[in-house]
Amino acid sequence: VIFSIKYKSALLKLTGDVGGRGIIEKHRDDILEIPVDSKDINVDIDALSDYQRLN
């Protein structure tokens, strides 16, 4: 999931391991689904350390 900058404030208010699911559910009309055929695309990145682990 890639979020638009317009959700930055809402995302920054999330605490713990909540994730953005609530934001996604509230804004279904803004979703653009793009099918992919790669297991590598489904990676959960919540922090800089998660991103660094991938490199």
Number of C-alpha atoms within 10 A of each C-alpha: 15 6 13 8 9 8 13 10 9 12 16 8 7 13 8 5 7 9 13 14 10 12 14 15 10 9 11 9 8 10 12 9 7 6 6 9 6 7 7 7 9 9 11 10 13 10 8 8 9 12 12 9 8 8 5
